[in-house]
Structure formats: C-alpha cells, structure tokens
Amino acid sequence: MSSVELEQIRVYLYLIGTGLAIVIFYYYIIYLYRSEKKGKKDYEKYGSLALDDELDSKILEENPNNNMSKKE
C-alpha cells in the first residue's frame, strides 16, 4: 500500500469516527431532553450543584441503597 492509500484510509476512518461521535452526542441530548419532559429526572436541580456545593447544603435526592439512613 502506498502512502496515498494509507492517507485516504485514515481520512475515511476519521470521517466515520467523527460522524459516529456526532450521532451519539445528539442521541444523548435527545435522551436527556425526553427524560426531562417525561418527568423522570429534573436536570435543572443538578445544574445548581455548581453554585451550591457546600458540605451543609441539602441533599438533592436520597440514595435508596444508602445503609446509613436505615440505621438512624
């Protein structure tokens, strides 16, 4: 194989990889939008974590697998 053919293969693989990454990214955005619309998750409250990240701030949601809360 010549260097021109290898360069063409590299360009094709780059384009396929980039296209696949874009499709996955847009699917993830649509998934987040639909789950918020259906009421499964409220991602707005997670956005406030950057502003309210103190140790004594209130917990957003309880972990059902947390054993500490069952002992109390």
C-alpha positions, -999 to +999 in steps of 0.1 A: +000+000+000+013+034-009+012+064+015-016+079-006-038+049+000-030+049+037-038+086+039-072+080+022-080+052+047-070+074+076-092+103+063-122+079+058-118+064+093-116+099+108-148+110+090-166+078+101-154+082+137-164+119+138-198+112+123-204+084+148-194+107+177-218+133+165-247+109+162-240+095+197-238+131+211-271+141+195-288+110+207-276+117+242-290+152+240-324+139+228-324+113+255-318+140+282-345+162+267-371+134+266-364+121+301-368+156+315-400+162+295-415+129+308-406+139+344-381+111+351-353+134+361-351+172+368-317+182+354-322+218+364-316+210+401-283+193+392-272+225+375-274+243+408-247+220+422-220+242+408-234+272+428-245+254+460-217+229+468-213+234+505-210+205+529-241+215+548-263+221+517-294+200+514-293+166+496-308+166+461-321+131+462-318+102+487-298+071+477-321+041+481-290+019+486-276+040+514-274+019+546-267+049+568-302+063+565-317+029+575-297+027+608-309+061+621 
